[in-house]
Amino acid sequence: MSKPTNIMLVGVGGQGIVLAGEVLAQVLMLAGHDVKKSEIHGMAQRGGTVRSDVRFGETVFSPTIPPGQADILLAFEQLEALRHLPQVVTGGLVIASAERIVPTTAHLGPNPYPDDAMARIRGAGYRLQEVDAPALAAQAGNPRTAGTCLLAALAWHLDLPEEVWDRALHDAYPKKILEVNLRAFALAREATQPASS
């Protein structure tokens, strides 16, 4: 039996991590995979960490990714990417948004927000794809579509038909925000295409 693929989505409260996890799980189910999903919310309402684990494969027994076993880390914020690196397998893929949300503790305490988060990730031996999700979302017409932009970047790394992404997006978003999310996905899909594709 093959090992499940583990994707960890991380960010802070209000960034849409849970919704993105639901969309991803729906995409994977539509593609015929067994899927398990779990969320950890922390102090989400106060800008704390939010994490969604999505595991898929032939057969998946547990919804939680074992420590150090995430194949892909999809990070909605730079510091959360850095903070969750120990959860990623050696040589794993980190797709990280350029967004920086500086916590209050970094303003007040002795540990400032690192200016070199992306360089640290790259220097630690992970494959890193930086995505300017806030800029792509703004270009699409709604800054709240940054999560959709990150899902579009992730789509390049999963061998799934485009129609399952389209169907899952149609199922996930109400009519009033569907069009802008489809636009964000298309823009980000084009902007994040790997050079080898």
Phi, psi and omega per residue, in radians:
M1 nan 2.326 -3.096
S2 -1.360 2.652 -3.128
K3 -1.272 2.437 3.093
P4 -1.124 2.705 3.000
T5 -1.589 2.336 -3.051
N6 -1.991 2.152 3.104
I7 -2.122 2.154 3.137
M8 -1.907 2.185 3.086
L9 -1.840 2.249 -3.101
V10 -2.382 2.666 3.094
G11 3.099 -2.711 3.108
V12 -2.083 2.864 -3.111
G13 -0.923 2.373 3.090
G14 1.652 -0.062 -3.119
Q15 -1.587 -0.109 3.107
G16 1.521 0.461 -3.115
I17 -1.132 -0.756 -3.109
V18 -1.114 -0.779 3.113
L19 -1.091 -0.764 3.117
A20 -1.060 -0.692 3.086
G21 -1.096 -0.672 3.111
E22 -1.170 -0.735 3.104
V23 -1.082 -0.812 -3.138
L24 -1.056 -0.783 3.132
A25 -1.075 -0.706 3.123
Q26 -1.122 -0.748 3.094
V27 -0.993 -0.829 -3.090
L28 -1.161 -0.674 3.095
M29 -1.155 -0.737 3.116
L30 -1.077 -0.525 3.124
A31 -1.423 -0.015 3.042
G32 1.665 0.197 -3.141
H33 -1.545 2.690 2.904
D34 -1.364 2.284 -3.037
V35 -2.303 2.400 2.997
K36 -2.247 2.528 -3.059
K37 -2.478 2.527 3.058
S38 -2.542 2.775 3.103
E39 -2.270 2.589 2.998
I40 -2.201 2.139 -2.989
H41 -1.785 -0.275 3.126
G42 0.819 -2.415 3.096
M43 -1.693 0.944 -2.993
A44 -0.971 -0.695 -3.094
Q45 -1.191 -0.271 3.138
R46 -1.937 0.433 3.109
G47 1.426 0.285 -3.139
G48 -1.413 3.085 -3.091
T49 -1.117 2.406 2.977
V50 -2.210 2.371 -3.123
R51 -2.356 2.380 3.056
S52 -2.208 2.173 3.096
D53 -1.738 2.271 3.062
V54 -2.208 2.125 -3.128
R55 -2.127 2.362 -3.130
F56 -2.531 2.758 3.135
G57 2.877 -2.775 3.138
E58 -1.167 -0.841 3.078
T59 -2.509 2.253 3.135
V60 -2.187 2.231 -3.078
F61 -1.709 -0.623 -3.059
S62 -2.086 2.488 3.131
P63 -1.422 -0.203 -3.041
T64 -1.759 2.314 3.113
I65 -1.282 2.211 3.095
P66 -1.082 2.644 3.140
P67 -0.916 2.306 3.086
G68 1.280 0.267 -3.050
Q69 -2.038 0.228 3.086
A70 -1.278 2.179 3.091
D71 -1.369 -0.619 -3.141
I72 -2.333 2.320 3.024
L73 -1.921 2.060 3.088
L74 -1.836 1.806 -3.004
A75 -1.855 2.183 -3.114
F76 -1.476 -0.072 -3.065
E77 -2.708 2.497 -3.007
Q78 -1.071 -0.837 -3.095
L79 -1.135 -0.634 3.098
E80 -1.162 -0.577 3.052
A81 -1.083 -0.839 -3.131
L82 -1.104 -0.757 -3.106
R83 -1.107 -0.580 -3.066
H84 -1.696 0.080 3.127
L85 -0.922 -0.695 -3.139
P86 -1.076 -0.239 3.126
Q87 -1.453 -0.161 -3.033
V88 -1.690 2.448 3.092
V89 -1.096 2.679 3.088
T90 -0.983 2.233 -3.126
G91 1.351 0.140 -3.130
G92 -1.175 3.002 -3.092
L93 -1.698 2.283 3.036
V94 -2.045 2.062 3.030
I95 -1.847 1.974 -3.001
A96 -2.173 2.323 3.054
S97 -1.241 2.640 3.076
A98 -1.304 -0.130 -3.068
E99 -1.119 2.436 3.077
R100 -2.171 2.072 3.060
I101 -2.030 1.817 -3.043
V102 -1.389 2.055 3.128
P103 -1.204 2.688 3.136
T104 -0.960 -0.676 -3.111
T105 -1.079 -0.518 3.119
A106 -1.262 -0.509 3.091
H107 -1.292 -0.631 -2.999
L108 -1.687 -0.480 -2.988
G109 -1.734 -3.048 -3.089
P110 -1.394 -0.162 -3.095
N111 -1.883 1.643 -3.122
P112 -1.252 2.841 3.089
Y113 -1.126 2.262 -3.093
P114 -1.232 2.354 3.097
D115 -1.403 -0.225 -3.018
D116 -2.056 0.592 -3.074
A117 -0.997 -0.811 -3.111
M118 -1.140 -0.702 3.126
A119 -1.118 -0.655 3.118
R120 -1.130 -0.713 3.130
I121 -1.106 -0.837 -3.135
R122 -1.088 -0.723 -3.127
G123 -1.200 -0.319 -3.124
A124 -1.489 0.021 3.054
G125 1.601 0.273 3.093
Y126 -1.651 2.675 2.989
R127 -1.375 2.154 -3.054
L128 -2.063 2.261 2.968
Q129 -2.054 1.971 3.089
E130 -1.503 2.377 3.141
V131 -2.246 2.162 3.075
D132 -1.447 1.208 -3.078
A133 -1.026 -0.716 3.118
P134 -1.059 -0.704 -3.141
A135 -1.193 -0.720 3.118
L136 -1.138 -0.713 3.123
A137 -1.119 -0.722 3.103
A138 -1.110 -0.700 3.112
Q139 -1.114 -0.606 3.120
A140 -1.260 -0.387 3.089
G141 1.979 0.052 3.125
N142 -2.742 2.010 -3.106
P143 -1.063 -0.319 -3.123
R144 -1.391 0.040 3.101
T145 -1.645 0.207 -3.127
A146 -1.013 -0.667 3.116
G147 -1.103 -0.668 3.085
T148 -1.125 -0.658 3.097
C149 -1.097 -0.703 3.116
L150 -1.181 -0.656 3.077
L151 -1.093 -0.631 3.112
A152 -1.121 -0.686 3.081
A153 -1.135 -0.726 3.117
L154 -1.087 -0.633 -3.079
A155 -0.964 -0.556 3.121
W156 -1.131 -0.396 -3.046
H157 -1.744 0.055 3.123
L158 -2.111 2.343 -3.108
D159 -1.484 1.350 -3.087
L160 -2.291 2.516 3.135
P161 -1.132 2.503 3.140
E162 -1.034 -0.551 -3.091
E163 -1.133 -0.491 3.118
V164 -1.259 -0.593 3.060
W165 -1.123 -0.796 -3.123
D166 -1.057 -0.789 -3.122
R167 -1.150 -0.735 3.139
A168 -1.128 -0.694 3.091
L169 -1.120 -0.731 3.096
H170 -1.084 -0.656 -3.136
D171 -1.281 -0.545 -2.995
A172 -1.433 -0.598 -2.977
Y173 -1.888 2.374 3.048
P174 -1.135 2.778 -3.051
K175 -0.902 -0.687 -3.039
K176 -1.167 -0.390 3.110
I177 -2.096 0.099 -3.120
L178 -1.136 -0.848 -3.044
E179 -1.028 -0.771 -3.113
V180 -1.188 -0.586 3.099
N181 -1.252 -0.648 3.062
L182 -1.129 -0.681 3.107
R183 -1.137 -0.758 3.120
A184 -1.078 -0.742 -3.138
F185 -1.095 -0.792 -3.121
A186 -1.137 -0.767 3.121
L187 -1.072 -0.841 -3.101
A188 -1.210 -0.602 3.118
R189 -1.060 -0.769 3.126
E190 -1.198 -0.737 -3.060
A191 -1.247 -0.430 -3.043
T192 -1.864 0.179 -3.130
Q193 -1.051 2.175 3.112
P194 -1.067 2.594 -3.091
A195 -1.021 -0.550 -3.079
S196 -1.428 -0.173 -3.090
S197 -1.448 nan nan
